[in-house]
Amino acid sequence: MPQEDMRLVDVMAMSEEARERTVEFLDREGLDYTVSDDTNGSVKSACISLPVPAQYVEPLRAEFDDLGVGDEVYTVVTKPEAIVSSRFDHVEKQYEATGTFGHRRVARSELHSKAADLIPDDRILVIMTAISAFVATAGVLLDSVSVMVGSMVIAPLLGPSMATSVATVIDDEDLFVTSARMQLVGGLVSVASALSLALFVRYTNIGLGTIDITESLKLSIHSSPTLLLVIVALCAGVAGAVCLSTSGMTSLVGVMIAAAVMPPIGVMGVGLAWMHPTVVLGAAGVVLVNILAINLGAIVTLWYFGYHPGNLSDIRRTRSVMLRRILALIVLIGGLVAFLTKISTIQL
C-alpha cells in the first residue's frame, strides 16, 4: 500500500568501519536497506539507502551521531514521489509510541533547508515585492478587493518571515540576519512602490474622474478591532510554522500572510500621496502589528513542536535568546495595539 510522508535516506559511509557500524545499527532496528559498495578507489566507501517515515529522520540521524563515526558518515535526505509497501508499520508504531513526533514533523535539518529555500534572491524579492505593491495600490484606488487578492498571491512574504522564526529556534544567526534584512528591504520596497504608483496616478490624473479617494481609503482596516487583527496575524504565523514543519501547503499560507500585509501597504501609498496622515499612521501600525505577530506565532509554534539545537548548552543559550525576542515582540505588539486603539477614534 502507498506510504505517506516518507523520506529516502542515503547514508554515505566513507570507511569500512563506518559501513559496518551503520549496517549493524540498521539490522538492530529492523530497517530495510540496500548497500552499494565502491571498492575502486584507495578508500573503501559505501552508499546505504533506506526509506523511512519523515518523523524518523531526526532520531535516525541522532543515532548515527552516537555510532562514533560522525566524521566518516553524512546523509542525504530526499522526498520521493511515492513508496508502495506495507513494511513500515513497526517503524511508525515504535516512534509514535513516544509521543514526540505525533504531529509528523520533519527533521531539523529538513526544516532548516526548507526555510532557507523559501528565501528568494535579492533581485527577485525586490521585483516581486514592487509588483505586488503596485497591484495592491491599484486595488485600493479601484476599490477592488479582487485586485488586492492578486497582490497577495504574488507577494514573496512567506520565506523571510518563516526563515526568521526558524533561525530563532534552531540558533542560526546568519539565517536570522539575512531573513530579517529581507523583511526590512521588502517593507521599504513595497512602501516606496506603492507611493510611486499613487503619486503617478495623482499627478497624471489617470482615471481620477472615476476614483473616489475618500471611499478608497476606507479600505484601511486600522479602525478595526485591533485584537482581531493580532489574532489573525498570530494564526497566519502558526499556520506557516505548521505547514513548514510538516508536509503542508506553504503556498496557501503565503497568501494568508500577504493578506495581512499587502492591502494596508497599498493604503499607505495612497494615503501618503493624498496626504492623509491618520490613514498612513494607522495602516503602518497595522503592517507592523501583522509582521510582528506572524513572527511571534511562528516562533512559539516551532519551539512547541520541539525544534531547538541538538545539545543542552546550545538549547539553554538559544532559549534565552528566543525568550528575549519573544518579550520584545510582545512589548512592541502591545505598544502598537495601544497606538491603533488610540488612532482608530480619529476620523478620516
C-alpha positions in Angstrom: 0.0 0.0 0.0 1.2 3.6 -0.6 3.1 5.1 2.3 2.5 8.8 3.0 5.1 11.4 4.1 8.2 9.2 3.5 11.8 10.1 3.0 14.6 8.3 1.2 17.8 8.5 3.3 21.2 7.9 1.6 23.9 7.2 4.1 27.4 7.9 2.6 29.8 5.7 4.7 33.4 6.8 3.8 35.2 4.0 5.6 34.8 0.3 6.2 34.3 0.9 10.0 31.5 3.4 9.3 29.9 1.0 6.9 29.9 -1.9 9.4 28.6 0.2 12.3 25.9 1.7 10.2 24.7 -1.7 8.8 24.8 -3.2 12.3 22.7 -0.4 13.7 20.1 -0.8 10.8 20.0 -4.5 11.4 19.2 -4.0 15.1 16.5 -1.5 14.2 15.0 -3.9 11.8 15.0 -1.4 8.9 15.1 -2.3 5.2 18.1 -1.0 3.4 20.4 -1.6 0.4 24.2 -1.2 0.2 26.2 -0.1 -2.8 29.9 -0.7 -2.2 32.6 1.3 -4.0 36.0 -0.5 -4.0 37.6 1.2 -7.0 39.3 3.9 -5.0 42.0 3.7 -2.4 39.4 4.3 0.3 36.6 1.8 0.6 33.2 3.6 0.8 29.6 2.6 0.5 26.2 4.2 -0.1 23.4 2.8 2.2 19.9 3.7 1.1 16.8 3.2 3.2 13.2 4.6 3.1 11.8 5.8 6.4 8.8 7.8 7.7 9.6 11.6 7.8 9.4 11.7 11.6 12.1 9.1 11.9 14.8 11.0 10.0 15.8 13.1 13.0 16.1 10.3 15.6 17.9 8.2 12.9 20.4 11.0 12.3 21.0 11.3 16.1 21.6 7.6 16.3 24.2 7.9 13.5 26.0 10.5 15.6 26.0 8.1 18.6 27.8 5.5 16.5 31.1 7.4 16.8 31.7 7.7 13.1 30.3 11.2 12.6 33.2 12.4 10.5 33.0 9.4 8.2 29.3 9.4 7.6 27.0 12.0 6.0 23.4 11.7 5.0 21.3 12.9 2.0 17.6 13.1 2.6 15.2 13.3 -0.4 11.4 13.2 -0.6 10.2 10.5 -3.1 7.0 10.8 -5.1 5.6 7.6 -3.7 6.8 4.5 -1.8 4.4 1.5 -2.1 4.9 -1.1 0.7 3.4 -2.3 4.0 6.7 -3.0 5.7 6.9 0.3 7.7 4.2 -0.3 10.3 6.6 -1.4 13.0 8.8 1.6 12.5 5.9 4.1 12.7 4.4 2.4 15.8 7.8 2.4 17.5 8.2 6.2 17.2 4.5 7.2 17.6 4.6 5.4 20.9 7.0 8.0 22.4 4.6 10.8 21.6 7.5 13.0 20.4 6.5 13.0 16.8 2.8 12.9 17.0 2.3 15.8 14.6 4.6 14.2 12.0 7.1 16.9 12.0 10.1 16.9 9.6 13.7 16.8 10.9 15.5 19.9 12.0 17.9 19.7 9.0 14.9 19.5 6.6 13.1 22.4 8.3 16.3 24.5 8.0 16.7 23.6 4.4 13.0 24.3 3.6 13.2 27.7 5.3 16.4 28.7 3.5 15.0 27.6 0.2 11.9 29.8 0.7 14.1 32.9 0.8 14.2 34.4 -2.7 17.1 36.0 -4.5 17.5 39.7 -3.6 16.6 40.9 -7.1 13.6 38.5 -7.2 12.5 39.8 -3.8 12.7 43.4 -4.9 10.9 42.8 -8.3 8.1 40.7 -6.9 7.6 42.9 -3.9 7.4 46.0 -6.1 4.9 44.3 -8.5 2.8 43.2 -5.6 2.8 46.7 -4.1 1.7 48.2 -7.4 -1.2 45.7 -7.7 -2.2 46.3 -4.1 -2.2 50.1 -4.6 -4.2 49.7 -7.8 -6.7 47.6 -5.9 -7.1 50.4 -3.3 -7.5 53.1 -6.0 -10.0 50.9 -7.8 -11.8 50.0 -4.6 -11.4 46.4 -5.8 -10.9 43.5 -3.4 -10.3 41.1 -6.2 -7.4 43.1 -7.5 -5.9 43.2 -4.0 -6.2 39.4 -3.7 -4.0 39.3 -6.8 -1.3 41.2 -5.0 -1.4 38.7 -2.1 -0.8 35.8 -4.4 2.4 37.2 -5.9 3.9 38.7 -2.7 7.1 36.9 -1.6 6.5 37.3 2.1 6.4 33.8 3.4 10.1 32.9 3.1 11.6 35.8 5.0 9.1 35.7 7.9 9.3 31.9 8.3 13.1 31.9 7.9 13.4 34.4 10.7 11.4 32.2 13.0 13.2 29.1 12.1 16.6 30.8 12.6 15.5 31.9 16.1 14.6 28.4 17.3 17.5 26.4 15.8 20.1 29.1 16.5 21.3 30.1 13.0 22.4 33.7 13.4 23.4 34.1 9.7 19.9 33.0 8.5 18.3 35.3 11.1 20.2 38.3 9.9 19.6 37.5 6.2 15.8 36.9 6.7 15.3 39.9 9.0 17.2 42.1 6.5 15.0 40.8 3.7 11.8 41.6 5.7 13.1 45.2 6.1 14.1 45.5 2.5 10.8 44.1 1.3 8.9 46.5 3.6 10.8 49.6 2.3 10.5 48.5 -1.4 6.7 47.8 -1.0 6.0 51.2 0.6 8.2 53.1 -2.0 6.5 51.2 -4.8 3.0 51.9 -3.5 3.8 55.6 -3.0 5.3 55.9 -6.5 2.3 54.5 -8.2 -0.1 56.6 -6.1 1.8 59.8 -6.9 1.9 58.9 -10.6 -1.9 58.4 -10.7 -2.5 61.6 -8.7 -0.3 63.9 -10.8 -1.0 62.4 -14.2 -4.8 62.5 -13.5 -5.1 58.9 -14.8 -8.7 57.8 -14.1 -9.1 60.3 -11.2 -12.5 61.3 -12.5 -13.8 57.8 -11.6 -11.8 57.4 -8.4 -13.3 58.5 -5.0 -10.2 58.7 -2.8 -12.2 59.0 0.4 -14.0 55.8 -0.4 -10.8 54.0 -1.4 -9.1 54.9 1.8 -12.0 53.4 3.8 -10.4 50.1 2.8 -7.9 50.8 5.6 -8.5 48.4 8.5 -6.7 50.5 11.1 -10.0 51.3 12.7 -11.0 47.6 13.0 -10.8 45.9 16.4 -7.1 45.6 17.0 -7.3 42.4 19.0 -8.9 40.7 16.0 -6.0 41.9 13.7 -3.5 40.4 16.2 -5.4 37.1 16.3 -5.4 36.9 12.5 -1.7 37.5 12.2 -0.9 35.1 15.0 -2.9 32.4 13.2 -1.1 33.1 10.0 2.3 32.6 11.8 1.1 29.4 13.5 -0.3 28.1 10.2 3.0 28.9 8.4 5.0 27.1 11.1 2.8 24.0 11.0 3.0 23.8 7.2 6.7 24.3 7.1 7.4 21.7 9.8 5.2 19.1 8.1 4.2 18.5 4.5 1.5 21.2 4.4 0.9 23.6 1.5 3.1 26.6 2.4 2.0 28.5 -0.8 -1.6 28.9 0.6 -0.3 30.1 3.9 1.9 32.6 2.0 -1.3 34.1 0.6 -2.7 34.4 4.1 0.4 36.2 5.3 0.4 38.5 2.4 -3.3 39.2 3.0 -2.3 40.7 6.4 0.4 42.9 4.9 -0.1 44.0 1.3 -3.5 45.7 1.4 -2.5 48.1 4.2 0.7 48.9 2.3 -1.4 49.9 -0.7 -3.5 52.1 1.6 -0.2 53.6 3.0 0.9 54.6 -0.5 -2.4 56.2 -1.4 -2.6 57.9 2.0 0.9 59.4 1.5 0.2 60.6 -2.0 -3.1 62.3 -1.0 -1.6 63.4 2.4 -3.9 61.7 4.9 -1.6 61.2 7.9 -4.1 59.5 10.0 -4.6 56.8 7.4 -0.9 56.5 6.8 -0.1 56.0 10.5 -3.0 53.6 11.0 -2.0 51.5 8.0 1.7 51.5 9.1 0.6 50.3 12.5 -1.4 47.5 11.0 1.5 46.4 8.9 3.9 46.3 11.8 1.4 44.5 14.1 0.8 41.9 11.5 4.5 41.3 10.7 5.5 41.1 14.4 2.6 38.8 15.3 3.3 36.5 12.4 6.9 36.1 13.6 5.7 35.6 17.2 3.2 32.9 16.3 5.7 31.0 14.2 8.5 31.1 16.8 6.3 29.9 19.6 4.8 27.1 17.4 8.2 25.8 16.2 9.6 25.7 19.7 6.5 23.9 21.0 7.0 21.4 18.2 10.4 20.6 19.6 12.7 22.4 17.3 15.9 23.5 19.0 19.6 22.9 18.9 20.9 19.4 19.5 23.0 19.8 22.7 21.9 21.1 26.1 24.3 24.1 26.3 23.1 25.4 22.9 19.5 24.8 23.9 19.9 27.0 27.0 21.6 29.8 25.1 19.0 29.6 22.3 16.1 29.6 24.7 17.5 32.7 26.4 17.8 34.5 23.0 14.4 33.3 21.9 12.7 34.4 25.1 14.3 37.9 24.8 13.0 38.1 21.2 9.5 36.9 22.2 9.4 39.5 25.0 10.5 42.2 22.6 7.8 41.2 20.1 5.1 41.2 22.8 6.2 44.6 24.0 6.2 46.1 20.5 2.8 44.5 19.6 1.3 45.8 22.9 2.6 49.3 22.1 1.2 49.2 18.6 -2.1 47.8 19.8 -2.4 50.8 22.2 -1.4 53.1 19.3 -4.0 51.7 16.9 -6.7 51.8 19.6 -6.0 55.5 20.1 -5.8 56.4 16.4 -8.9 54.4 15.5 -11.0 57.1 17.2 -9.7 59.8 14.7 -12.0 60.3 11.7 -10.6 60.1 8.2 
